[in-house]
């Protein structure tokens, strides 16, 4: 039985953005437990452990808000009215604005976009300073429709890969898809830095750092200093071992081994790092160091310390757990060579990411590379160590119970503290966005609903014992629009699943595209049948599937049910699952047939083949008004296997499968480029798009 919250705790929670209930559906309200609310408040630095402490904290918060002139961060949308927080200041209050560009102003009129500082001085002598975010009212709508490819980069091996796909492969794919297929973009998985160790967590959605990319993606031969290594024989041996590793994946059916790839690349990169940089390269590296500043120094220091003490900073010697301690400063000096190596690796990876985007744009892609921003970071990794003051200790991000998961979800990612973000003017969030937009034509934001609220789960408790904590969505959105507009980039929000009312509308108002997956697009407010193409929203990326869902071939053939049955993941008898899946697919195929989209393959007469049905699915997507159409690259060759099977760990090789054809044979990038099946599918998009 849920313990009553009490009026004081309810009021205190509301004043700190902690929800005391939520609505999983319009007709149902679930009350959070007092323990969950109390733990969430404690993570925000608020003691509500006893009735007396709760009353004291409530009184203190009410006094603080009553006497506060300004919140720590306020937002002004260009061309709109002034922020309410400034409009509500006492009459006669003077404003002084220091702009990001270094100017001083006394008025809000014609402020340039940026993050400025405003100082308010009230007639009674009270003063307050706040961060003032000035952002364009919305992102521009992408010019014209475009279609593109969706791929997990590690799964895309070429004849030059070192056992997994790399940034050289990405550039090759983008250059070919833009020129030969007329594609407008290539979307990849998060390329954030992973937590090192053996075995490494292969999930790209639980990184060590979102701020810096992972050097495991480097194309070694494309580093300019590669040609001048003083031990070419050692480098030749490493390349031979890499070729054998590649062959085990492509020719022998062995899973992608990220750790083995990194071991080879790490040794090669240390040889390359011993080559002195030329004057121009040295100047570019120094510019990178200056631009990234403290963030890069922290990241590289964590990497160097992890080599000595392990990859979970919670287990390091006490003095090293604080990035600003004297012990950490001494250790940084002692490990300066390793710190410089990891800094250089970050620079090299950033350089190749930028080159891939340049290649995509030169190939005629209006967007180029679409990068993916994970919802959080590993609790033991570099960002969690460096940004401790901005993260909620003892909490993890997850999801409440729903129709698909009665136990809820715990993703093991520490959430940002909304109060600390606001106090800093969202500094770490701004730095993160700015870094990603440097080499992204568009950015996909995983679980974009997290800009509004996140489900906080206390450590040691099941996900059912969590509660929602609210963020300043206006500030989060304003900064997203600001940084994306500066970069000329598009933003795509992954808004699948349960979405709080008003969220999609708010995102659309600011020009953030949504995500629509065919199998989920039904008339949920009506008869529940497949949604006709003209009823789809325009402001979205429309796809047939994603990395977390069955491939289109598997769904059409029902193989996704058989896979889950073999792994004992079904909650119902397999016959019921088969019948429901067949009925779902049948309704879609019936609609495709009625719309005359089942036309056979390559002019053939067989409209019932799985290849013809996949083409029909994409013809359907083209009938919708969606601004972006994404083709899951494995679908183009009939791959049956999902890249990730949610709910599994070691039962299924998540994030370790190369792209394969319908028979399960790995397919190289070169073979993809020559695949008749792929060209036939892409011709559908070229002709009808």
C-alpha positions, -999 to 999 in steps of 0.1 A, spaced: 0 0 0 14 34 -10 22 57 20 3 90 19 24 119 8 11 146 31 3 182 22 37 196 31 57 170 11 33 175 -19 38 213 -18 76 210 -13 79 185 -42 59 208 -65 82 237 -57 112 217 -68 97 201 -99 93 166 -84 60 149 -95 38 133 -69 18 115 -95 17 108 -132 -9 97 -158 2 67 -179 -31 70 -198 -58 97 -199 -81 77 -176 -55 66 -151 -35 84 -124 -7 67 -104 6 83 -72 43 82 -65 55 67 -32 66 91 -4 99 73 -4 105 80 -41 96 117 -37 118 120 -7 148 104 -24 143 126 -54 143 157 -32 174 145 -14 192 142 -48 183 178 -53 198 187 -19 165 190 -1 160 172 32 125 158 35 134 129 56 111 138 85 80 159 89 100 186 107 127 187 80 100 188 53 83 218 70 116 236 74 125 229 37 91 241 26 94 273 45 129 280 32 119 274 -4 88 296 -1 110 324 14 136 320 -13 110 322 -41 91 351 -25 123 372 -23 138 362 -56 139 388 -83 149 365 -111 152 328 -117 188 317 -126 180 314 -163 154 332 -184 144 328 -221 135 353 -247 124 342 -281 135 366 -308 105 386 -321 84 377 -292 74 393 -259 99 397 -231 102 368 -206 75 367 -179 102 368 -153 114 402 -165 79 415 -171 70 406 -135 98 427 -120 88 456 -97 80 488 -115 111 509 -118 136 480 -119 167 488 -140 182 462 -163 218 459 -174 225 433 -201 260 421 -209 258 403 -243 277 372 -253 294 395 -278 308 417 -250 283 447 -254 265 464 -226 228 473 -231 200 487 -209 172 473 -230 159 439 -243 153 455 -277 171 439 -307 193 416 -286 213 393 -308 209 355 -303 231 341 -276 234 335 -239 238 368 -222 238 380 -186 211 403 -172 214 422 -139 182 435 -124 183 463 -97 149 469 -80 139 502 -65 143 488 -30 180 480 -37 177 443 -43 198 430 -72 198 397 -91 218 383 -120 205 357 -144 215 340 -177 194 354 -205 190 330 -234 179 347 -267 170 322 -294 153 323 -328 116 315 -325 120 282 -344 143 262 -366 137 266 -403 119 238 -420 142 216 -441 142 227 -477 123 200 -496 119 164 -488 148 140 -486 154 103 -481 185 87 -466 200 57 -450 200 46 -413 229 25 -402 247 14 -371 283 24 -381 301 -5 -363 280 -30 -384 291 -15 -418 324 -32 -426 343 -26 -458 374 -43 -472 395 -17 -453 378 -19 -419 397 -32 -388 370 -55 -377 342 -30 -374 329 -1 -394 348 32 -390 347 68 -401 364 60 -434 335 37 -441 311 64 -431 327 89 -455 326 63 -483 290 54 -476 280 91 -476 299 99 -507 284 70 -526 249 74 -513 248 111 -521 262 107 -557 249 73 -568 216 71 -549 205 107 -545 203 103 -508 201 134 -486 215 120 -454 230 91 -435 219 86 -399 243 68 -376 242 55 -340 258 76 -312 295 77 -317 302 89 -282 333 77 -262 327 43 -246 338 32 -212 370 12 -216 376 -22 -202 372 -58 -211 345 -66 -220 334 -31 -230 296 -24 -228 289 -25 -266 258 -3 -263 263 31 -279 236 44 -257 255 41 -224 287 60 -231 315 73 -209 312 107 -225 286 123 -248 309 153 -251 337 136 -270 337 109 -297 353 74 -295 386 70 -312 378 33 -319 360 48 -350 391 63 -364 403 51 -399 440 46 -390 453 50 -425 436 84 -429 456 100 -400 483 121 -419 511 110 -395 504 73 -404 527 76 -434 557 87 -412 557 61 -384 592 52 -376 584 15 -371 565 6 -403 571 -31 -398 552 -30 -365 524 -11 -382 523 -36 -411 519 -65 -385 490 -46 -368 473 -42 -402 477 -79 -410 461 -88 -376 433 -63 -384 427 -80 -417 424 -114 -400 400 -99 -375 379 -84 -403 379 -118 -420 366 -136 -389 336 -113 -389 329 -112 -427 340 -148 -436 336 -169 -405 305 -155 -388 323 -143 -357 307 -114 -338 322 -79 -339 347 -76 -311 351 -39 -302 377 -47 -276 399 -65 -301 395 -37 -326 405 -11 -300 435 -31 -288 449 -30 -323 440 6 -330 453 18 -296 488 3 -304 488 18 -339 477 52 -326 505 52 -300 530 46 -328 513 74 -348 513 98 -318 551 95 -316 554 112 -350 559 150 -345 531 172 -359 540 195 -387 536 233 -380 502 235 -396 489 204 -378 504 215 -345 486 249 -349 453 231 -356 458 208 -326 466 238 -303 434 255 -316 414 224 -306 430 223 -271 422 260 -266 386 257 -279 378 226 -258 395 239 -227 386 224 -193 362 199 -208 388 182 -229 414 183 -201 389 166 -178 380 139 -204 417 132 -212 426 131 -175 398 106 -168 410 84 -196 446 85 -183 435 78 -147 412 49 -159 443 32 -174 458 31 -140 429 27 -116 401 11 -137 371 26 -155 348 32 -125 359 64 -108 339 55 -77 366 29 -69 396 52 -74 416 65 -44 395 90 -26 415 121 -36 411 112 -73 373 111 -72 372 149 -73 383 163 -107 393 196 -90 413 181 -61 450 186 -55 456 149 -59 440 149 -93 461 179 -103 493 161 -93 482 129 -110 474 149 -142 510 162 -142 524 128 -136 504 113 -164 508 143 -188 520 121 -217 489 100 -215 466 130 -210 481 145 -242 476 112 -261 439 111 -252 436 147 -261 452 141 -295 429 111 -301 399 133 -294 412 158 -319 419 132 -346 384 117 -342 368 152 -343 388 159 -375 376 127 -392 340 133 -382 342 168 -397 358 153 -429 329 128 -432 303 156 -430 323 176 -456 324 145 -479 286 141 -475 279 177 -484 303 177 -513 283 146 -526 252 168 -528 235 158 -495 215 187 -482 219 174 -446 248 150 -446 255 130 -415 227 127 -389 243 121 -355 226 106 -325 226 120 -289 222 94 -262 199 103 -233 227 100 -207 261 86 -197 275 57 -178 277 64 -140 314 54 -138 326 72 -169 343 104 -178 313 128 -179 299 114 -147 333 121 -130 338 156 -145 302 168 -141 294 154 -106 281 188 -96 255 187 -123 243 151 -118 218 137 -93 238 114 -70 220 82 -62 195 84 -91 192 67 -124 171 75 -155 144 50 -166 108 47 -175 77 39 -154 57 7 -159 36 7 -191 16 -16 -213 48 -30 -228 69 -34 -196 49 -39 -164 81 -37 -143 93 -3 -157 129 3 -169 161 14 -153 187 25 -179 215 30 -154 222 66 -164 226 94 -138 202 123 -146 212 160 -148 200 181 -119 177 207 -133 186 232 -106 223 230 -112 218 233 -150 198 265 -145 223 280 -122 251 274 -147 231 288 -176 230 252 -189 268 253 -195 274 216 -199 244 211 -221 254 240 -243 290 227 -247 276 193 -256 253 206 -283 279 229 -297 304 201 -301 280 177 -318 267 204 -342 302 211 -354 301 179 -376 264 171 -378 240 182 -405 212 170 -382 210 157 -347 186 130 -335 179 133 -298 171 100 -281 141 101 -258 135 138 -266 108 138 -239 137 141 -214 140 178 -223 107 181 -204 109 155 -176 127 123 -167 118 93 -146 142 92 -117 148 58 -101 165 57 -67 195 34 -68 188 0 -52 150 3 -59 130 -12 -87 119 12 -115 83 11 -101 97 31 -71 106 61 -93 90 95 -100 92 121 -126 113 152 -122 107 182 -144 132 203 -163 128 238 -177 118 227 -212 116 262 -225 153 268 -216 163 234 -229 145 239 -262 157 275 -266 193 264 -263 187 235 -287 172 259 -312 200 285 -306 229 261 -312 212 242 -341 204 275 -359 239 287 -355 251 255 -371 224 255 -398 214 220 -386 181 201 -384 169 185 -351 150 152 -349 134 141 -317 129 105 -309 93 108 -295 82 72 -296 62 55 -268 43 73 -240 46 110 -246 33 136 -221 4 157 -235 17 189 -251 53 177 -257 49 170 -294 31 203 -299 59 222 -282 86 205 -302 67 211 -335 63 248 -326 100 252 -323 108 233 -356 120 200 -340 109 171 -362 95 139 -347 100 102 -354 73 81 -370 77 43 -374 52 27 -398 41 -2 -375 32 22 -347 12 46 -369 -24 37 -363 -56 55 -356 -54 52 -319 -82 77 -313 -105 59 -337 -107 23 -350 -70 15 -343 -64 5 -379 -33 15 -399 -31 52 -404 -37 63 -440 -6 80 -455 -23 114 -458 -31 114 -421 6 112 -410 23 143 -397 47 162 -420 72 173 -394 89 140 -389 115 114 -400 94 84 -412 109 50 -412 98 13 -414 119 3 -384 147 13 -360 177 -3 -344 156 -14 -314 129 -31 -336 127 -61 -358 139 -56 -394 111 -52 -419 118 -86 -434 115 -103 -400 83 -85 -392 68 -94 -426 77 -131 -422 69 -133 -385 105 -143 -377 107 -117 -349 82 -138 -329 101 -170 -334 133 -153 -322 118 -141 -290 102 -175 -285 136 -192 -289 151 -168 -263 121 -174 -239 112 -137 -239 74 -141 -246 49 -134 -218 21 -152 -237 18 -185 -255 37 -184 -288 5 -192 -308 -11 -160 -295 20 -139 -304 21 -154 -339 -16 -147 -344 -14 -111 -332 18 -104 -353 2 -120 -384 -30 -99 -379 -10 -67 -375 11 -74 -406 -20 -85 -425 -37 -52 -419 -8 -33 -432 -4 -55 -463 -41 -51 -470 -37 -13 -469 -7 -15 -492 -26 -36 -516 -56 -13 -516 -33 16 -523 -19 -4 -553 16 -2 -538 24 -39 -541 40 -40 -576 65 -68 -576 103 -64 -578 122 -50 -608 92 -53 -630 84 -89 -619 49 -102 -613 54 -116 -578 38 -91 -555 38 -114 -525 75 -118 -521 91 -103 -490 113 -80 -512 83 -67 -530 65 -60 -497 95 -41 -484 95 -20 -515 57 -14 -510 63 -3 -474 87 24 -487 63 34 -514 38 39 -486 63 61 -467 67 82 -498 29 88 -499 30 104 -464 39 141 -461 69 133 -439 98 156 -446 124 129 -442 122 92 -452 147 69 -437 157 35 -451 172 11 -425 202 -1 -445 199 -38 -434 164 -37 -449 179 -30 -483 195 -65 -484 169 -84 -465 187 -88 -431 164 -107 -407 182 -98 -374 176 -68 -351 208 -50 -341 194 -48 -305 168 -69 -288 155 -49 -258 151 -70 -227 182 -91 -234 218 -90 -223 239 -121 -230 210 -140 -246 214 -121 -278 245 -104 -295 232 -69 -292 253 -42 -310 278 -68 -324 262 -80 -357 275 -70 -391 250 -62 -418 239 -94 -435 218 -106 -464 186 -126 -462 206 -158 -456 226 -143 -428 258 -138 -447 277 -106 -438 277 -80 -466 306 -56 -470 302 -19 -480 315 -28 -514 289 -55 -518 262 -32 -506 271 -7 -533 268 -34 -559 236 -51 -545 208 -53 -571 183 -56 -543 195 -24 -526 195 -5 -559 160 -18 -567 147 -4 -534 165 29 -537 152 32 -572 117 32 -557 126 62 -537 143 80 -566 114 75 -590 85 80 -566 101 105 -543 
